[in-house]
Amino acid sequence: MKKVYKRLIIFTIAFAAIIGILYYDEYHNYFEDGENGSFDIAVGETFTFKLRDRGSSTATVWLNPKPGLALEYSTFIPDFLEQGCDGCAGTGIYRFKALKPGSYTMKMAPCPPHQDCTEENTQPSNVFSVTVTK
């Protein structure tokens, strides 16, 4: 009887750990509109975050590119991937690389197609503080 309880406890702990890891990966560095974050990294390292994206009616843009940071990768995953929904909202994934030491403020904002969104004419939806060390 003790073996059954022991196996049940081990199974429960393993199951909880797997669920925790999957949940952490899904929502780690995920930001809704109005949520801000910070990153502390070294030169040459990358950092990734996920933003809620409204779909084809807007695209998320980096309003104030900085010479010490470079956008290395971005992609969009629609909420209804299996249905092939054009224009659906989803998650934008952005990976940046640190090029120079310094402190940077990144401003991200939704921008309608064919509109020139700049820091001067667009309110950011997310602001990130990035500290890059040597």
URHU-V810630 format. One record per helix or strand of 2 or more residues. SS is the DSSP state (hx for helix, st for strand). FROM is the first residue (numbers start at 1). TO is the last residue. If there is no record, write none. Layout:
# URHU-V810630
((SS | FROM | TO) (SS | FROM | TO))
This chain:
# URHU-V810630
((hx | 2 | 27) (st | 30 | 31) (st | 37 | 42) (st | 46 | 53) (st | 59 | 62) (st | 69 | 78) (hx | 81 | 83) (st | 90 | 98) (st | 102 | 111) (st | 126 | 133))
